[in-house]
Amino acid sequence: MNRAFQNVLVTGGAGFIGSNFIRYLLHQADFHGRVINYDILTYAGNLANLDDVVQECGQNGRYVFVRGDICDRESVEEVVRRYDIDTVVHFAAESHVDRSIHDPSAFIKTNVLGTQVLLDVARQAWQGRQDVLFHHISTDEVYGSLGNEGAFREDTPYDPRSPYSASKAAADHLVMAYFHTYGLPITLSNCSNNYGPYQFPEKLIPLMICNMEERKPLPVYGDGKNIRDWLYVEDHNAAVWIIMKNGKAGEKYNIGGETEWENIRLVEELCKIYAELTGTPLGEITNLITYVKDRPGHDRRYAIDCSKLKDELGWQKAHDFQSGLQKTVQWYVNNKSWIGNVQSGEYMKWIETNYGQR
């Protein structure tokens, strides 16, 4: 199977993974179509993430931005009709676990109801066509928590532990239900923790780097021994592209970095890389490490078995963890203006001035 795509709707395309995917897709030699970026532009959606894409592809019409809410059915229907969408790549989501603990309702609305709106609009617009595709981006957190051994497989039972992972699990089930009930051509991927450039500094790696820059405490939950599997964002997007082109309709694929690190070890490694890159005494940075009270429902360990993706579709990651971390720290050190813009609130003021409030 080798699908061809003409008009690809990327939801959440101004966010971290979505913007990196758009950049990746437009640089692929075997993609000659158009990308429509549909994003509501919340605090984590930043059009500055795509300045280079606008310069390269905005004038020739291969890249279009539309501001909109995936929960707004009329808006979604209009975009799908106007741009003759034949492919949906659904990144848009509320994704920060800590925020879901404080306000679950926003996660249910966006991640569950928003996904249902997209699925239903696609189903009605495509009317049984099989030359179309709805690809849903999900997370390994839907599987729950692992013990000391083993890894999540595609057939691992769902066991979400936070409002965020519960909302993503519900969305996953809806996507599969639309395939089985209506025959909607779908593929689904569950990925491990992404890292790389343009990630909003609330997630672990960019938060630590930004705090190092400002000499703020480096907060580590609990005993710091929670384990995560880390995946460089470009490797993730390469996997998504392979699944879109060649994945079997109705199938799900796990995407993992096969790189397990304890949180405290990761923070210490980030300190070392930052100190070397900036010429800062290592002790000056490691002294900032601060243990804080663990968050509720904090899963102990994640690990992804991505052998299905590798064996069936031939995917291999291109970045080892050390080189990926090095590139990531260097990017944040070199892009202080981007960090300042998103942290200061100036970006949201610019959005309100240019696009109005939603």
Secondary structure by P-SEA (a helix, b strand, c coil): cbbbbcbbbbcccccaaaaaaaaaaaacccccbbbbbbbcccccccccccaaaaacccccccbbbbbbbcccaaaaaaaaaaacccccccccccccaaaaaacaaaaaacaaaaaaaaaaaaaaaacccccbbbbbbbccccccccccbbbbcccccbbbccaaaaaaaaaaaaaaaaaaaccccbbbbbbcccccccccccccaaaaaaaaaacccccccccccbbbbbbcaaaaaaaaaaaaccccccbbbbbbccccccaaaaaaaaaaaaaaaaccccccccccccccccccccccbbbbbaaaaaaaccccccccaaaaaaaaaaaaaacaaaaaaaaaaaaaaaaaaacccc
